[in-house]
Every structure is written in C-alpha cells, then in structure tokens.
Amino acid sequence: MTEILQFSTPSCGQCPQQAEILQSLAADRPSVQFEKIDATEATAKANEYGARSVPSTIVLDDDGAVISKFDGLTQAATIEDVL
C-alpha cells in the first residue's frame, strides 16, 4: 500500500490546507493511506525522513521506500504524478 506522510506543526499556517489536499487524494485511492505527523512530537521520525520544513510530504511505496518528497504546500496534481 502506498503511504503519504505529512509532517506538520500546530503553528504551521499551510499545514491544514496541505492535509486537506492529501486526505482528498487518499480518499479517492483505496490503495493509498494518509498519515499526518506532528513533527514537534515525532522528531525522530521527521529526522528519519529528512523533514526539515513544514509542511513536508513524503510518499512511500509498498515496501516503505521513499518515492518522492515535497517541501512546502504542494498541489494535488504534483503529488498525483508520483502515485
């Protein structure tokens, strides 16, 4: 199953908008799972995936390998290209 990870923080202004985009993408694709992660609480996981800014979106393949990484607000069409 493809997984989309969104790293965010409570103070991030663009994070709610990014979450909406990602949730919509996942809802349209049964084989895609979406997980929103608070980077301030899960610093080890954020470091593991190289999330240095928020929002950061990481797309993982079925084996958990990183397919693509997006920093900042990313539109659905750009993410769809890698799904």
CORZIFEN-V527438 format. One line per field, one symbol per residue. ss: DSSP state (2 for helix, 1 for strand, 0 for the rest). A space follows every 50 residues. Layout:
ss->???
//
This chain:
ss->01111111000000222222222222200001111111000022222200 000001111100000111111000022222000
//
